């Protein structure tokens, strides 16, 4: 599989909803919020949303939604609350309410890069790829956006799904430049390069990932296939030992035992 950890929302959503400046609906600001700047209604909404974000990150989606309701009750114009509501409904597999939430966030601030990123990821998962790429492009155009690495990564995944492999490689490469520690980006870039026959470059990225604490059955399996293609039998053996020792019940180890290197 070329899309490592794709179902882990934390790897692809851009969740900085609590960083918005008071009186504004942008989600990135150069200055900290202070009590003198922040209206009481926005302060209550922000605190509720901070609680909601914590519950969301713990996978407690319905509890998060309840806190989001309280946030919006305090300040109905608080765009970041709608962004997080959209993410929660995505997890709950309710596309209608998820889309409604992202649209509301963009009605409040059409240039909110977090809303654009997450709406783009939603559209990508609905196979609305052209629309998704437009949202990503708009998010990346923001001069104050701090989540560009994640957006380039999501853009690359959508381009891969569209069959735009050369474009996807460019997006993954840019994401990697911005955040080389992201394992999803590293894996997808290595996998894409391997698919395109650029085995030496694929080896560079997958070796770096497999030499980290973030290696798993998928990364080790890709590493085995890359090293095998390059006739590095010693490296294949070492990776296979790790795969057997750490993931003896994985489908990747079963595939290795069968010699199914095209899986």
Buried (B, 14 or more C-beta within 10 A) or exposed (E): EBBBBBEEBEBBBBBBBBBBBBEEBBBBEEEEBEEEEBEEBBBBBBBBBEBBBBBBEEEBBEBBBBBBBBBBEBBEBBBBBBBBBBBBBBBEEBBEBBBBBBBBBBEBBEBBBBBBBBBBBBBBBEEBBEBBBBBBEBBBEBEEBBBBBBBBBBBBBBBBBBEBBEBBBBBBBBBBEBBEEBBBBBBBBBBBBBEBEBBEBBBBBBBBBBEEEBBBBBBBBBBBBBBBBBEBEEBBEBBBEBBBEEBEEBBBBEBBEEEEEEE
